[in-house]
Amino acid sequence: MRIAFFDMDKTLLSASSGWLYTRFLWRRKLITLGEMLGVIVISAQYAFNLLNFPQAMARLGRRVRGGDAEAIRQLCEECVAQDILPRLAPRAVQRLRAHQAAGDYVVLLSASTQFIVAPVARHLGIDYCCTELEVRDGRLTGQLADKPCYGAGKLHWARRIAEPMGIALHDCTFYTDSYSDLPLLEAVGTPVAVNPDAKLRRHALRCGWRIEQFY
């Protein structure tokens, strides 16, 4: 058996789930203009790998609905159904199904939080690993529960998934758009740059990696 890891934002999805969720909150008047502008700045910094986006989203999450985890879960379920699932790239889903048909174990590996990733993975019928926001007494603390599934953290979690199954990362495939995922891209046997950012595109061309367009 082999493992096919798929990033979510701008890989399986044709957009950033964090941005789609923030826009959803803005339409519902659940965040202020200042917070909205702050997320735009954070998103720009994240695009250039200048900021740990999971930590920033953890801080924002604490401000929505007073950090009530169940209320946020319900909001995210609605956001996923209305705004996020329609952005699943058909070519990405076709590739995912092709891996399943070949007998591969498919895992969604995302820096986004459990409130968004879980319903997407459930819709696709696959397992997932993501950044977990810390919840205490039913409320978000503004902190992360464990190592974020971001940057080198994706390599950490991929190993945690593969090693108990007796699968070497060299026998795995990883699809992603972001240069921030370089640690795992360099560890797997089949790295695939999907609609890559400029920095990843240059690196993929130098290394002879596959470059694909899912959307």
Backbone as JSON, one array per atom type, in Angstrom:
{
  "sequence": "MRIAFFDMDKTLLSASSGWLYTRFLWRRKLITLGEMLGVIVISAQYAFNLLNFPQAMARLGRRVRGGDAEAIRQLCEECVAQDILPRLAPRAVQRLRAHQAAGDYVVLLSASTQFIVAPVARHLGIDYCCTELEVRDGRLTGQLADKPCYGAGKLHWARRIAEPMGIALHDCTFYTDSYSDLPLLEAVGTPVAVNPDAKLRRHALRCGWRIEQFY",
  "N": [[0.84, -1.21, 0.0], [0.41, 2.26, -0.69], [0.65, 5.76, 0.24], [-1.25, 8.6, -0.53], [-0.91, 11.86, -0.06], [-2.81, 14.78, 0.22], [-2.76, 18.24, 0.07], [-5.02, 20.85, 1.14], [-6.0, 23.67, 0.81], [-6.02, 25.61, -2.07], [-5.22, 23.45, -3.5], [-6.65, 20.79, -3.37], [-8.86, 22.39, -3.15], [-9.84, 25.27, -5.04], [-9.26, 27.64, -3.92], [-8.44, 29.54, -0.94], [-9.39, 28.17, 2.1], [-9.37, 29.52, 4.5], [-9.63, 32.2, 3.76], [-12.14, 32.1, 2.51], [-13.74, 31.4, 4.68], [-13.37, 33.61, 6.35], [-14.52, 35.61, 4.78], [-17.11, 34.66, 4.81], [-17.74, 35.01, 7.54], [-17.62, 37.79, 7.62], [-19.77, 38.52, 5.98], [-21.79, 37.68, 7.64], [-21.57, 39.51, 9.59], [-19.94, 38.98, 11.78], [-17.36, 39.54, 12.33], [-15.2, 42.39, 12.72], [-14.52, 45.28, 10.62], [-11.86, 45.97, 10.93], [-10.77, 43.51, 11.77], [-11.29, 42.01, 9.5], [-9.67, 43.31, 7.58], [-7.28, 42.79, 8.81], [-7.05, 40.03, 8.49], [-6.78, 39.92, 5.73], [-4.25, 41.05, 5.45], [-2.78, 39.17, 6.92], [-3.23, 36.91, 5.31], [-1.88, 37.67, 3.0], [0.74, 37.8, 3.97], [1.06, 35.14, 4.67], [0.95, 33.95, 2.18], [3.41, 34.59, 1.22], [4.97, 33.17, 2.88], [5.58, 34.35, 5.34], [4.44, 34.25, 7.78], [3.03, 32.34, 10.45], [0.25, 30.96, 9.69], [-1.72, 29.17, 10.87], [-1.52, 29.77, 13.67], [-2.34, 32.41, 13.68], [-5.01, 32.13, 12.84], [-5.98, 30.72, 15.0], [-5.99, 32.66, 16.99], [-7.87, 34.42, 15.91], [-10.13, 32.77, 15.91], [-10.87, 32.62, 18.59], [-12.21, 34.95, 18.97], [-14.6, 34.83, 17.65], [-18.02, 34.35, 18.14], [-17.53, 34.42, 20.85], [-15.67, 32.49, 21.19], [-16.93, 30.06, 21.46], [-16.89, 26.72, 21.0], [-18.72, 24.84, 19.89], [-20.61, 26.49, 18.66], [-18.97, 27.66, 16.75], [-18.25, 25.41, 15.29], [-20.72, 24.78, 14.11], [-21.1, 27.07, 12.53], [-18.95, 26.76, 10.79], [-19.61, 24.36, 9.5], [-21.79, 25.22, 8.0], [-20.53, 27.15, 6.43], [-18.73, 25.55, 4.99], [-20.51, 23.96, 3.49], [-21.84, 25.92, 1.95], [-19.88, 27.66, 0.78], [-17.34, 26.45, 0.52], [-17.2, 23.67, -0.33], [-18.22, 23.96, -3.0], [-15.93, 24.9, -4.21], [-14.23, 22.81, -4.57], [-11.86, 21.34, -6.63], [-12.59, 19.79, -9.64], [-10.72, 18.22, -11.12], [-8.87, 17.65, -9.15], [-10.35, 16.07, -7.4], [-10.87, 13.93, -9.1], [-8.25, 12.91, -9.4], [-7.76, 12.14, -6.77], [-9.68, 10.1, -6.47], [-8.67, 8.33, -8.34], [-6.32, 7.49, -7.11], [-7.44, 6.13, -4.94], [-8.75, 4.08, -6.33], [-6.57, 2.71, -7.21], [-5.78, 1.48, -4.97], [-4.48, 2.96, -3.06], [-3.92, 4.61, 0.09], [-5.57, 7.43, 1.0], [-5.0, 10.65, 2.27], [-6.03, 13.67, 3.67], [-4.14, 16.43, 4.25], [-3.7, 19.17, 6.06], [-3.07, 22.64, 6.79], [-5.16, 24.09, 7.72], [-7.9, 24.37, 10.11], [-9.53, 22.0, 12.37], [-12.26, 22.49, 12.29], [-12.95, 23.25, 9.76], [-11.61, 21.43, 8.07], [-12.47, 18.84, 8.81], [-15.29, 18.55, 7.97], [-14.91, 18.77, 5.18], [-13.24, 16.57, 4.61], [-14.99, 14.55, 5.43], [-17.01, 14.82, 3.54], [-15.62, 14.0, 1.28], [-15.03, 11.44, 2.0], [-12.63, 10.55, 3.18], [-9.67, 10.13, 5.25], [-8.07, 12.45, 7.56], [-5.59, 14.88, 8.57], [-4.87, 17.67, 10.5], [-4.38, 21.12, 11.54], [-4.97, 21.46, 14.89], [-7.12, 23.3, 16.87], [-6.96, 24.41, 20.2], [-9.28, 23.43, 22.66], [-10.97, 24.2, 25.57], [-13.14, 23.45, 28.17], [-15.27, 23.74, 26.41], [-14.63, 25.99, 24.92], [-12.62, 27.9, 22.62], [-9.19, 28.45, 23.15], [-7.46, 30.14, 21.91], [-5.06, 29.12, 21.35], [-2.95, 26.5, 19.99], [-3.61, 22.99, 19.9], [-1.7, 21.09, 19.49], [1.31, 20.3, 17.65], [1.36, 22.37, 14.81], [-0.1, 21.57, 11.63], [1.64, 22.4, 9.46], [4.11, 23.68, 7.3], [7.18, 22.4, 8.38], [5.75, 20.92, 10.16], [3.91, 19.42, 8.71], [5.48, 17.39, 7.65], [6.15, 16.12, 10.03], [3.61, 15.12, 10.88], [2.92, 13.54, 8.71], [4.83, 11.52, 8.89], [4.01, 10.43, 11.34], [1.66, 9.27, 10.55], [2.41, 7.48, 8.51], [4.47, 5.73, 9.52], [3.43, 3.87, 11.58], [2.0, 2.26, 9.87], [3.86, 0.98, 8.51], [4.86, 2.08, 6.19], [7.07, 3.65, 4.02], [8.02, 7.05, 3.58], [9.14, 7.53, 1.17], [7.7, 5.99, -0.52], [5.43, 7.38, -0.92], [3.08, 9.86, -2.15], [2.75, 13.36, -2.59], [0.64, 16.08, -2.91], [0.63, 19.51, -3.43], [0.31, 23.12, -3.3], [2.06, 24.91, -2.22], [5.16, 26.47, -1.32], [5.84, 26.46, 1.32], [5.43, 23.9, 2.13], [7.67, 22.47, 1.59], [9.42, 20.76, 3.23], [8.02, 18.24, 3.46], [7.54, 17.69, 0.77], [10.13, 17.19, -0.13], [10.65, 14.88, 1.17], [8.98, 12.82, 0.32], [8.52, 10.21, -2.19], [7.24, 10.88, -4.53], [6.79, 13.93, -5.31], [4.42, 16.44, -6.03], [3.74, 19.41, -7.58], [1.06, 21.47, -7.42], [-0.77, 23.77, -9.23], [1.24, 25.69, -8.49], [2.67, 28.11, -6.16], [4.8, 30.93, -6.97], [7.42, 30.57, -5.98], [7.54, 27.86, -5.34], [7.08, 26.8, -7.87], [9.43, 27.52, -9.27], [11.29, 26.05, -7.8], [10.36, 23.44, -8.2], [10.73, 23.15, -10.95], [13.53, 23.26, -11.07], [14.14, 20.91, -9.73], [12.97, 18.98, -11.25], [10.43, 18.06, -10.68], [7.0, 16.93, -10.93], [4.58, 19.13, -12.29], [1.37, 20.25, -12.01], [-1.9, 21.26, -13.13], [-4.76, 21.73, -11.46], [-6.93, 23.34, -11.52]],
  "CA": [[0.0, 0.0, 0.0], [1.06, 3.57, -0.7], [-0.17, 6.85, 0.75], [-1.31, 9.83, -1.31], [-1.26, 13.01, 0.77], [-3.3, 15.95, -0.51], [-3.01, 19.52, 0.72], [-6.4, 21.25, 0.87], [-6.16, 25.01, 0.27], [-5.4, 25.86, -3.37], [-4.79, 22.18, -4.09], [-7.97, 20.18, -3.58], [-9.73, 23.55, -3.37], [-9.28, 26.29, -5.94], [-9.14, 28.87, -3.15], [-8.05, 29.36, 0.45], [-10.55, 28.01, 2.98], [-9.3, 30.57, 5.52], [-10.2, 33.41, 3.19], [-13.57, 31.87, 2.3], [-14.38, 31.44, 6.0], [-13.36, 34.99, 6.82], [-15.54, 36.31, 4.0], [-18.39, 34.17, 5.34], [-17.95, 35.7, 8.81], [-17.87, 39.2, 7.33], [-21.15, 38.63, 5.5], [-22.66, 37.49, 8.8], [-21.27, 40.59, 10.54], [-19.39, 38.35, 12.98], [-16.05, 40.13, 12.58], [-15.17, 43.81, 12.42], [-13.76, 45.68, 9.44], [-10.44, 45.87, 11.3], [-10.38, 42.1, 11.76], [-11.3, 41.59, 8.1], [-8.45, 43.83, 6.97], [-6.17, 42.08, 9.43], [-6.94, 38.72, 7.85], [-6.24, 40.14, 4.39], [-2.8, 41.23, 5.62], [-2.25, 37.87, 7.34], [-3.25, 36.03, 4.15], [-0.8, 38.08, 2.11], [1.99, 37.38, 4.58], [1.11, 33.68, 4.58], [1.25, 33.59, 0.79], [4.85, 34.74, 1.02], [5.63, 32.37, 3.92], [6.11, 35.26, 6.34], [3.66, 34.16, 9.01], [2.41, 31.07, 10.79], [-1.17, 31.21, 9.54], [-2.54, 28.47, 11.87], [-1.55, 30.49, 14.93], [-3.16, 33.6, 13.48], [-6.41, 31.71, 12.82], [-6.33, 30.34, 16.37], [-6.31, 33.9, 17.7], [-9.13, 34.93, 15.36], [-11.21, 31.88, 16.33], [-11.29, 32.92, 19.95], [-13.03, 36.16, 18.96], [-15.88, 34.55, 17.0], [-19.01, 33.75, 19.06], [-16.93, 34.3, 22.17], [-14.83, 31.29, 21.24], [-17.75, 28.88, 21.72], [-16.45, 25.73, 20.02], [-19.87, 24.23, 19.21], [-21.17, 27.5, 17.76], [-18.04, 27.81, 15.63], [-18.38, 24.2, 14.48], [-21.93, 24.91, 13.31], [-20.83, 28.08, 11.51], [-18.04, 26.19, 9.79], [-20.36, 23.39, 8.7], [-22.58, 25.99, 7.05], [-19.58, 27.76, 5.49], [-18.23, 24.49, 4.1], [-21.58, 23.58, 2.56], [-22.21, 27.02, 1.05], [-18.79, 28.38, 0.12], [-16.08, 25.73, 0.35], [-17.35, 22.5, -1.19], [-18.3, 24.33, -4.42], [-14.61, 25.23, -4.72], [-13.43, 21.61, -4.82], [-11.46, 21.27, -8.04], [-12.96, 18.47, -10.19], [-9.53, 17.43, -11.47], [-8.26, 17.18, -7.91], [-11.17, 14.96, -6.91], [-10.61, 12.8, -10.0], [-6.96, 12.32, -9.05], [-7.95, 11.49, -5.48], [-10.41, 8.84, -6.71], [-7.76, 7.43, -9.07], [-5.44, 6.88, -6.09], [-8.24, 5.15, -4.21], [-8.99, 2.94, -7.22], [-5.31, 1.97, -7.31], [-5.52, 0.85, -3.68], [-3.71, 3.83, -2.18], [-4.56, 5.23, 1.24], [-5.59, 8.87, 0.73], [-5.1, 11.45, 3.48], [-6.05, 15.12, 3.55], [-3.14, 16.96, 5.18], [-3.97, 20.59, 5.89], [-2.77, 23.6, 7.85], [-6.42, 24.63, 8.22], [-8.3, 23.81, 11.39], [-10.44, 20.86, 12.38], [-13.64, 22.92, 12.06], [-13.13, 23.31, 8.31], [-11.07, 20.25, 7.39], [-13.27, 17.64, 9.1], [-16.44, 18.37, 7.07], [-14.44, 18.54, 3.81], [-12.81, 15.17, 4.55], [-16.19, 13.71, 5.53], [-17.67, 14.88, 2.24], [-14.83, 13.21, 0.34], [-14.92, 10.08, 2.49], [-11.22, 10.23, 3.4], [-9.11, 10.53, 6.55], [-7.41, 13.75, 7.51], [-4.78, 15.39, 9.68], [-4.91, 19.12, 10.33], [-4.05, 21.92, 12.71], [-6.03, 21.36, 15.89], [-7.24, 24.4, 17.81], [-7.18, 23.94, 21.57], [-10.6, 23.7, 23.23], [-11.1, 23.9, 26.99], [-14.48, 23.76, 28.7], [-16.15, 24.11, 25.32], [-14.25, 27.25, 24.28], [-11.28, 28.0, 22.05], [-8.28, 29.2, 24.01], [-6.59, 31.0, 21.12], [-3.81, 28.4, 21.19], [-3.02, 25.25, 19.25], [-3.62, 21.82, 20.77], [-0.51, 20.27, 19.22], [2.14, 20.85, 16.59], [0.51, 22.69, 13.65], [0.11, 20.81, 10.39], [2.08, 23.52, 8.63], [5.56, 23.67, 7.12], [7.81, 21.18, 8.87], [4.74, 20.16, 10.88], [3.29, 18.43, 7.81], [6.39, 16.24, 7.62], [5.98, 15.45, 11.32], [2.36, 14.36, 10.92], [2.97, 12.5, 7.68], [5.58, 10.41, 9.48], [3.16, 9.82, 12.37], [0.65, 8.47, 9.85], [3.0, 6.42, 7.69], [5.33, 4.77, 10.23], [2.69, 2.74, 12.16], [1.5, 1.41, 8.79], [5.01, 0.34, 7.87], [5.02, 2.67, 4.86], [8.12, 4.66, 3.93], [7.59, 8.26, 2.86], [9.63, 7.43, -0.2], [6.65, 5.32, -1.3], [4.23, 8.21, -0.84], [2.9, 11.0, -3.05], [2.21, 14.55, -1.9], [0.18, 17.14, -3.8], [0.47, 20.79, -2.75], [0.58, 24.33, -4.08], [2.82, 25.89, -1.45], [6.58, 26.29, -1.01], [5.96, 26.21, 2.76], [5.35, 22.45, 2.33], [8.89, 21.88, 1.05], [9.97, 19.62, 3.99], [7.37, 16.98, 3.09], [7.78, 17.47, -0.66], [11.46, 16.63, -0.3], [10.73, 13.58, 1.85], [8.21, 11.78, -0.38], [9.09, 9.74, -3.43], [6.58, 11.53, -5.68], [6.27, 15.26, -5.0], [3.68, 17.02, -7.14], [3.39, 20.82, -7.37], [-0.25, 21.71, -8.03], [-1.0, 25.21, -9.32], [2.18, 26.12, -7.44], [3.08, 29.51, -6.02], [5.97, 31.2, -7.82], [8.64, 30.01, -5.4], [7.49, 26.41, -5.5], [7.23, 26.5, -9.3], [10.85, 27.6, -9.61], [11.98, 24.92, -7.16], [9.93, 22.21, -8.87], [11.4, 23.1, -12.25], [14.94, 22.93, -10.84], [14.24, 19.53, -9.25], [12.33, 18.06, -12.19], [9.19, 17.53, -10.11], [5.78, 17.12, -11.71], [3.79, 20.34, -12.07], [0.05, 19.99, -12.58], [-2.95, 22.27, -12.97], [-6.03, 21.12, -11.08], [-8.01, 24.31, -11.74]],
  "C": [[0.88, 1.25, 0.0], [0.11, 4.61, -0.12], [-0.1, 8.02, -0.22], [-1.8, 10.93, -0.38], [-1.69, 14.16, -0.12], [-3.39, 17.15, 0.43], [-4.44, 19.93, 0.36], [-6.48, 22.6, 0.17], [-5.34, 25.2, -1.01], [-4.76, 24.61, -3.97], [-6.04, 21.37, -4.39], [-9.02, 21.27, -3.85], [-9.05, 24.52, -4.31], [-9.11, 27.63, -5.24], [-8.66, 28.52, -1.74], [-9.29, 29.24, 1.34], [-10.55, 29.09, 4.06], [-9.92, 31.86, 5.02], [-11.71, 33.25, 3.0], [-14.33, 31.94, 3.62], [-14.45, 32.86, 6.53], [-14.4, 35.82, 6.09], [-16.94, 35.93, 4.48], [-18.71, 34.89, 6.66], [-18.28, 37.18, 8.6], [-19.31, 39.41, 6.85], [-22.15, 38.5, 6.64], [-22.47, 38.56, 9.87], [-20.75, 40.04, 11.87], [-17.94, 38.77, 13.24], [-16.1, 41.58, 12.14], [-14.39, 44.06, 11.13], [-12.26, 45.56, 9.72], [-9.95, 44.44, 11.26], [-10.32, 41.56, 10.33], [-10.03, 42.05, 7.4], [-7.23, 43.13, 7.52], [-5.96, 40.72, 8.79], [-6.4, 38.85, 6.43], [-4.72, 40.29, 4.46], [-2.15, 39.9, 5.99], [-2.18, 36.92, 6.14], [-2.13, 36.37, 3.18], [0.54, 37.64, 2.66], [2.16, 35.87, 4.48], [1.49, 33.23, 3.18], [2.74, 33.69, 0.5], [5.65, 34.07, 2.14], [6.27, 33.25, 5.0], [5.42, 35.12, 7.7], [3.13, 32.76, 9.21], [0.9, 31.27, 10.79], [-2.02, 30.45, 10.56], [-2.63, 29.2, 13.2], [-2.41, 31.74, 14.83], [-4.65, 33.24, 13.48], [-6.88, 31.26, 14.2], [-6.73, 31.58, 17.17], [-7.64, 34.47, 17.22], [-10.3, 34.09, 15.86], [-11.74, 32.19, 17.71], [-12.24, 34.1, 20.0], [-14.41, 35.92, 18.36], [-16.8, 33.82, 17.98], [-18.43, 33.52, 20.45], [-16.08, 33.06, 22.33], [-15.6, 30.02, 21.53], [-17.5, 27.84, 20.64], [-17.62, 25.13, 19.24], [-20.51, 25.22, 18.24], [-20.28, 27.68, 16.54], [-18.12, 26.59, 14.72], [-19.59, 24.3, 13.56], [-21.76, 25.95, 12.21], [-19.97, 27.51, 10.4], [-18.73, 25.16, 8.92], [-21.17, 24.12, 7.63], [-21.68, 26.62, 5.99], [-19.06, 26.72, 4.5], [-19.27, 24.13, 3.05], [-21.83, 24.66, 1.52], [-21.06, 27.51, 0.18], [-17.57, 27.54, -0.22], [-16.22, 24.52, -0.56], [-17.52, 22.86, -2.67], [-16.95, 24.67, -5.04], [-13.69, 24.01, -4.82], [-13.13, 21.52, -6.31], [-11.78, 19.89, -8.6], [-11.75, 17.62, -10.55], [-8.84, 16.88, -10.24], [-9.03, 15.97, -7.37], [-10.97, 13.73, -7.79], [-9.29, 12.11, -9.67], [-7.05, 11.58, -7.72], [-8.62, 10.13, -5.67], [-9.53, 7.84, -7.45], [-6.8, 6.75, -8.1], [-6.2, 5.82, -5.31], [-8.46, 3.91, -5.05], [-7.74, 2.08, -7.36], [-4.94, 1.29, -6.0], [-4.71, 1.68, -2.73], [-4.58, 4.33, -1.03], [-4.45, 6.74, 1.05], [-5.84, 9.63, 2.03], [-5.09, 12.94, 3.12], [-5.16, 15.69, 4.64], [-3.14, 18.47, 5.06], [-3.56, 21.43, 7.09], [-4.04, 24.22, 8.42], [-6.88, 23.85, 9.45], [-9.34, 22.7, 11.26], [-11.88, 21.25, 12.02], [-13.96, 23.01, 10.57], [-12.73, 21.99, 7.65], [-11.96, 19.03, 7.6], [-14.48, 17.5, 8.17], [-16.04, 18.18, 5.6], [-14.03, 17.08, 3.64], [-13.99, 14.22, 4.61], [-16.92, 13.67, 4.2], [-16.94, 14.0, 1.23], [-14.7, 11.74, 0.75], [-13.48, 9.63, 2.7], [-10.81, 10.64, 4.82], [-8.36, 11.85, 6.41], [-6.51, 13.94, 8.73], [-4.67, 16.89, 9.45], [-4.39, 19.81, 11.57], [-5.23, 21.89, 13.68], [-6.01, 22.56, 16.82], [-7.58, 23.85, 19.18], [-8.56, 24.38, 22.07], [-10.58, 23.29, 24.7], [-12.46, 24.35, 27.47], [-15.39, 24.32, 27.61], [-15.79, 25.39, 24.59], [-12.83, 27.19, 23.73], [-10.42, 28.87, 22.95], [-7.45, 30.23, 23.24], [-5.23, 30.38, 20.89], [-4.03, 27.14, 20.36], [-2.92, 24.08, 20.22], [-2.35, 21.0, 20.63], [0.29, 20.97, 18.13], [1.28, 21.16, 15.37], [0.88, 21.85, 12.44], [0.49, 21.8, 9.3], [3.59, 23.46, 8.5], [6.15, 22.34, 7.53], [6.83, 20.31, 9.64], [4.04, 19.14, 9.99], [4.17, 17.19, 7.68], [6.25, 15.44, 8.9], [4.75, 14.57, 11.32], [2.31, 13.28, 9.86], [3.73, 11.28, 8.19], [4.75, 9.68, 10.52], [2.1, 8.93, 11.75], [1.29, 7.25, 9.19], [3.73, 5.35, 8.5], [4.55, 3.62, 10.88], [2.15, 1.77, 11.11], [2.64, 0.68, 8.08], [5.26, 0.84, 6.46], [6.1, 3.73, 4.91], [7.61, 5.87, 3.16], [8.07, 8.24, 1.42], [8.61, 6.75, -1.12], [5.35, 6.13, -1.33], [4.25, 9.32, -1.88], [2.33, 12.16, -2.26], [1.89, 15.62, -2.94], [0.01, 18.43, -3.01], [0.8, 21.94, -3.67], [1.67, 25.19, -3.48], [4.28, 25.5, -1.17], [6.77, 26.01, 0.48], [5.91, 24.71, 3.07], [6.6, 21.73, 1.84], [9.43, 20.71, 1.88], [9.34, 18.28, 3.61], [7.57, 16.68, 1.61], [9.13, 16.78, -0.88], [11.59, 15.24, 0.3], [10.01, 12.47, 1.09], [8.9, 11.38, -1.69], [8.52, 10.43, -4.66], [6.0, 12.87, -5.24], [5.59, 15.85, -6.23], [3.29, 18.46, -6.77], [2.11, 21.12, -8.15], [-0.54, 23.2, -8.04], [-0.05, 25.94, -8.37], [2.36, 27.63, -7.37], [4.41, 29.68, -6.75], [7.23, 30.54, -7.29], [8.67, 28.5, -5.56], [7.66, 26.03, -6.97], [8.71, 26.5, -9.7], [11.61, 26.4, -9.05], [11.63, 23.61, -7.86], [10.6, 22.05, -10.23], [12.87, 22.71, -12.09], [15.1, 21.45, -10.5], [13.65, 18.51, -10.22], [11.08, 17.41, -11.64], [8.03, 17.75, -11.08], [5.1, 18.41, -11.31], [2.46, 20.12, -12.78], [-0.89, 21.13, -12.27], [-4.26, 21.54, -12.65], [-7.2, 22.06, -11.33], [-7.48, 25.49, -12.52]]
}
